[in-house]
Amino acid sequence: MAVNEHIDHTCPPLKLEESSFASMTETREFTGFDLAEKFLLRKVVEDRTMFRLGSKPLIKPTELVFPNGLPNEYSIVATFRLRKTTKKDRWYLWQIFDQSGSSQVSIVVDGAKKVVEFSSLGLLKTSLHHTFKSRDLHALFDRQWRTLGVAVQNSIVSIFLDCKLIERRQLDERDSTDMRGRTLITTRVEDGRPVDIELQQILIFCDPQLAEMVNCCESPGSTCTPKEAATATSPPLVTGYLPRMLSQPMVQSGDNKCQCPAEKGEPGLDGAKGISGEKMVSATLLECIRTAQPSTSVKYPRPGREAEAEAEAEAEAEAEAEAEAGKKTNSSAQIPGKK
């Protein structure tokens, strides 16, 4: 039987301070268990908010800590700082044991060996034990604030330190967890007394992925910043095309919006006999020429003053010749012809 298949795993909502999940890019709801709240730890405020563990054993009936049982997959996240006198202690971060006192699931921090151990109960009531010995775990014992995360999935257990994956191990199938036993936190293996550490939080989430997402911005050397409300800002100036735009010749100036391309004139209408036709500029282009400022980079075909005067003189001469021819025709029509 898989872990707690017969139990309704309804996880209660879990409220977190915004700084705990400042590195997340999306807003989400959390479910799980705040073990500091369950064990009624006394909160104090010094350089940060944390809990006093006191001297009394931190142990409670499991049914009071997990009223609806422990889900198959979960993650436990604890942020703490070791003291000089306890950095080599061996202690339980968390443990559940049954009515007979046999351990069912536990996480042990061993300062002398600088390792973290995860144990659970197999189907044949055998202990499934994994020791994580990576040198990357040594930072956990440097007396700085650190966040230890353990993600438990159906067939994998993973260890995270300050939101970074350290090691991952395969898990055999586990037996169900007996809710009739007892649960303890932050307890020395040697004598069952609370370990002398500074504890900021100890949480169990009903989502194994959160082992690498909580308190990331508060870790030493973190470069992330808390989420801020989005503010309306002007878009940045696009400069990629600016040099190329500035290198282009100006076609217009002022308020003039007519951009006149250079066009070749169309053939003009046939003129009077003996006078060759002239090429003319299109009406659209002429309108642009009259209104546009002259461009230094584009030259337009526009008639000169001498050509205009010559064309006018020829037109007048042609008109006079036609008028004279008309008079001669009329006078010849009045002379009677010979039979």
C-alpha positions in Angstrom: 0.0 0.0 0.0 1.3 3.4 -0.9 1.7 6.0 1.8 -1.7 6.9 3.4 -3.8 5.8 0.4 -6.7 5.2 2.8 -6.6 8.8 4.2 -8.3 11.8 2.8 -5.3 14.1 2.3 -7.0 17.5 2.6 -4.3 19.9 3.3 -5.2 23.2 5.0 -4.4 26.5 3.4 -1.0 27.9 4.5 -0.3 31.6 4.8 3.2 32.8 4.1 4.9 36.2 4.3 5.4 37.7 0.9 9.1 37.8 1.3 9.2 34.0 1.6 8.2 33.5 -2.0 9.5 36.8 -3.5 11.4 34.9 -6.2 8.3 33.3 -7.6 7.0 34.9 -10.8 3.4 34.0 -10.3 0.9 34.3 -7.5 -0.2 30.9 -6.1 -2.0 29.4 -3.1 -0.2 27.2 -0.7 -1.4 24.3 1.4 0.4 22.5 4.1 1.5 22.7 7.8 3.3 25.4 9.7 5.2 23.3 12.3 6.3 26.3 14.3 2.7 27.2 14.8 1.7 23.6 15.5 4.3 23.4 18.3 3.4 26.8 19.7 6.9 28.2 19.4 7.5 31.6 20.8 8.2 34.3 18.2 10.8 37.0 18.7 12.1 39.8 16.5 15.9 40.5 16.4 17.7 41.0 13.1 14.8 39.0 11.7 11.6 37.3 12.9 12.5 33.8 14.4 11.4 31.4 17.1 12.8 30.4 20.5 12.9 26.6 20.9 13.2 26.7 24.7 14.3 23.7 26.8 11.2 21.5 26.8 10.9 18.6 24.4 9.2 19.6 21.1 6.9 16.6 20.7 3.2 16.2 20.0 0.7 13.5 19.0 0.8 13.1 15.2 -2.9 13.4 14.8 -2.8 16.9 16.2 -0.1 17.9 13.7 -1.6 16.2 10.7 -5.3 15.8 11.3 -6.0 14.5 7.8 -2.7 12.5 7.5 0.5 13.2 5.5 0.2 13.3 1.7 2.1 10.8 -0.5 4.2 13.7 -1.9 5.3 16.7 0.1 8.2 18.9 0.8 9.7 20.2 4.1 11.4 23.6 4.2 13.4 24.9 7.2 15.3 28.2 7.4 17.8 28.3 10.4 21.2 29.3 11.6 23.5 27.0 13.7 25.3 28.4 16.7 29.0 27.8 17.4 28.2 25.4 20.3 25.8 23.3 18.2 27.2 23.3 14.7 28.5 19.7 15.2 25.4 18.3 16.9 23.4 15.5 15.4 19.7 16.3 15.6 16.3 15.6 14.1 14.9 18.3 11.9 11.6 16.3 11.9 10.6 12.8 12.9 7.4 10.7 13.1 7.4 7.5 15.1 4.6 5.0 15.8 3.1 3.9 19.1 5.9 1.5 19.8 8.6 4.2 19.3 9.8 2.9 15.9 10.7 5.7 13.4 8.5 5.9 10.3 10.0 9.0 8.6 12.8 11.3 9.7 15.3 14.0 8.6 18.6 14.1 10.5 21.2 16.9 10.3 24.6 15.7 11.3 27.1 18.5 12.0 30.1 16.4 12.8 29.9 14.5 9.4 28.3 17.5 7.5 25.6 15.3 6.0 21.8 15.1 5.9 19.9 11.8 6.3 16.4 10.9 5.1 14.7 7.7 6.4 11.3 6.2 5.7 9.5 2.9 6.2 9.4 0.4 3.4 6.6 -2.0 2.5 8.2 -4.8 4.4 8.6 -2.6 7.5 12.3 -2.2 6.6 14.0 1.2 7.0 14.8 3.0 3.7 17.8 5.1 4.6 19.6 7.7 2.4 22.6 9.8 3.4 23.4 12.9 1.4 27.1 13.6 1.6 27.8 16.2 -1.1 30.4 18.8 -0.3 27.9 21.4 -1.4 26.0 20.7 1.9 29.0 21.9 4.0 27.6 25.5 3.7 24.7 24.4 5.8 27.1 24.3 8.8 28.8 27.7 8.3 26.6 29.5 10.9 24.9 31.6 8.3 21.2 31.7 7.6 20.4 28.8 5.3 17.3 27.2 3.9 17.2 23.4 3.7 14.6 21.8 1.5 13.7 18.1 1.2 11.3 17.1 -1.6 9.6 13.7 -1.2 8.0 12.2 -4.3 6.6 8.7 -5.0 10.0 7.3 -6.1 12.5 10.1 -5.6 13.8 12.1 -2.6 15.7 15.4 -3.3 17.8 17.7 -1.2 18.0 21.4 -1.8 20.1 24.1 -0.1 19.2 27.7 -0.6 16.9 26.7 -3.6 19.7 24.8 -5.4 19.5 21.1 -6.0 22.2 19.2 -4.2 21.4 15.5 -4.6 18.6 13.2 -5.7 18.1 9.5 -4.8 15.7 6.8 -5.9 13.1 5.7 -3.3 11.5 2.3 -3.0 7.8 2.0 -2.3 6.9 3.2 1.2 4.5 1.8 3.7 1.6 3.9 5.2 2.3 6.3 8.1 0.7 5.5 11.4 -1.1 8.6 12.6 -1.5 7.2 16.1 2.1 7.9 17.0 4.0 11.1 17.8 5.9 13.8 15.9 8.9 15.9 17.0 10.9 18.7 15.5 14.4 20.2 16.1 15.4 17.6 18.7 18.9 16.3 19.5 19.4 12.6 18.9 21.6 12.3 22.0 19.2 13.4 24.7 15.8 14.4 23.1 16.2 18.1 24.0 15.7 20.9 21.6 18.8 21.8 19.6 20.2 25.2 20.2 19.6 26.9 16.8 18.0 30.1 15.5 14.9 29.0 13.6 13.0 31.2 11.2 10.6 28.8 9.8 9.8 25.1 9.4 7.0 24.2 7.0 5.6 21.2 5.3 4.0 21.8 1.9 1.6 19.4 0.1 3.6 20.2 -3.1 7.2 18.7 -3.5 8.2 21.4 -6.0 8.1 24.1 -3.3 11.3 22.7 -1.7 13.3 24.8 -4.2 11.1 27.9 -4.2 10.8 29.3 -0.7 13.0 31.9 0.9 15.3 32.0 -2.1 15.8 35.8 -1.9 17.0 35.6 1.7 19.8 33.1 1.1 23.4 34.4 1.4 24.7 35.6 -2.0 21.2 35.7 -3.5 20.9 38.1 -6.4 17.1 38.1 -6.7 15.0 41.0 -5.4 11.5 40.9 -4.0 8.6 41.4 -6.3 7.5 45.0 -6.9 4.3 46.4 -8.2 4.5 47.0 -11.9 4.8 50.7 -12.8 3.8 52.3 -16.0 7.0 53.5 -17.8 7.6 54.8 -21.2 8.9 52.3 -23.6 12.6 52.5 -24.3 13.8 54.5 -27.3 14.4 52.1 -30.2 17.9 53.0 -31.4 18.6 50.1 -33.7 17.6 51.9 -36.8 18.6 55.4 -35.7 22.0 55.6 -37.4 20.6 54.3 -40.7 17.7 56.7 -40.5 20.1 59.7 -39.9 22.2 58.7 -42.8 19.3 59.0 -45.3 18.8 62.4 -47.2 16.0 64.6 -46.1 13.2 64.7 -48.6 11.1 67.3 -47.0 11.2 70.0 -44.4 8.8 72.0 -42.2 5.2 71.0 -42.3 5.2 69.9 -45.9 4.1 66.3 -46.1 4.4 65.8 -49.8 7.2 63.5 -50.8 7.9 64.0 -54.5 9.7 61.3 -56.3 11.6 62.1 -59.5 9.5 61.1 -62.5 10.1 61.2 -66.2 7.6 63.3 -68.1 5.0 61.8 -70.4 4.9 62.5 -74.1 3.0 65.7 -74.8 0.1 66.2 -77.3 0.9 66.8 -80.9 1.3 70.5 -81.6 0.8 72.5 -84.8 2.3 71.3 -88.0 6.0 72.0 -88.1 6.4 72.3 -84.4 7.6 69.3 -82.4 5.7 68.4 -79.2 7.3 68.9 -75.8 7.4 66.6 -72.8 5.3 67.5 -69.9 5.3 66.7 -66.2 2.4 64.9 -64.6 -0.2 67.0 -62.8 0.5 65.2 -59.5 4.2 65.9 -59.8 3.7 69.5 -60.8 1.5 70.0 -57.7 4.2 68.5 -55.5 6.9 70.7 -57.2 4.9 73.9 -56.5 4.4 73.1 -52.8 7.5 71.1 -51.8 10.8 72.5 -50.6 13.6 71.8 -53.0 15.7 68.8 -51.9 19.5 68.7 -52.2 19.5 65.0 -52.8 16.7 64.7 -55.4 16.5 66.8 -58.5 13.2 67.1 -60.3 12.6 67.9 -64.0 11.1 71.4 -64.0 11.1 73.7 -67.1 13.3 76.7 -67.1 12.2 80.3 -67.7 13.7 80.5 -71.1 11.9 77.4 -72.3 8.6 78.7 -70.9 9.0 82.0 -72.7 9.9 80.3 -76.0 6.9 78.0 -75.7 4.6 81.0 -75.1 6.0 82.9 -78.1 5.6 79.9 -80.4 2.0 79.4 -79.2 1.2 83.1 -79.9 2.8 82.9 -83.4 0.8 79.7 -84.1 -2.4 81.4 -83.0 -1.7 84.5 -85.2 -0.9 82.2 -88.2 -4.2 80.4 -87.8 -6.1 83.6 -87.5 -4.4 85.0 -90.7 -5.2 81.8 -92.6 -8.8 82.0 -91.5 -9.1 85.6 -92.9 -7.7 84.5 -96.3 -10.1 81.6 -96.5 -13.1 83.9 -95.9 -12.0 86.5 -98.5 -11.4 83.8 -101.2 -14.9 82.5 -100.7 -16.4 85.8 -101.7 -14.8 85.9 -105.3 -17.1 84.3 -107.9 -15.6 81.5 -109.9 -15.3 81.1 -113.6 -17.6 78.8 -115.6 
